[in-house]
Amino acid sequence: MTNKMITLSLLLLLGFITTASADIFVPSNSCSKPYKPYTFSNKYEVDNFNNGVDRYKNCINDFIEEQNEASKRHLMAANSAIEEWNSFVRANR
């Protein structure tokens, strides 16, 4: 079996295992959307709504950043496992 075939087999196996053991829990954001009144009665309501929009946007952006970082860590772990396997195969031919 060639190195390419071994690596491809391992990648397919890792993909299957990852899919089969994927988290049941899917994270979702806990951000609160601001309430927008039908009409604004005064500047305070406008400012309050705009501040709420900013808080909501920041919360969503923070959630996205956390998920992207987690995704990078998972990809690094998978790549490390692949490299470990490839190193093992090279050393034990």
Secondary structure, DSSP 4 states (H G I P E B T S, - for coil): --HHHHHHHHHHHHHHHHHHT--S------PPPPP--SS--SHHHHHHHHHHHHHHHHHHHHHHHHHHHHHHHHHHHHHHHHHHHHHHHHHT-
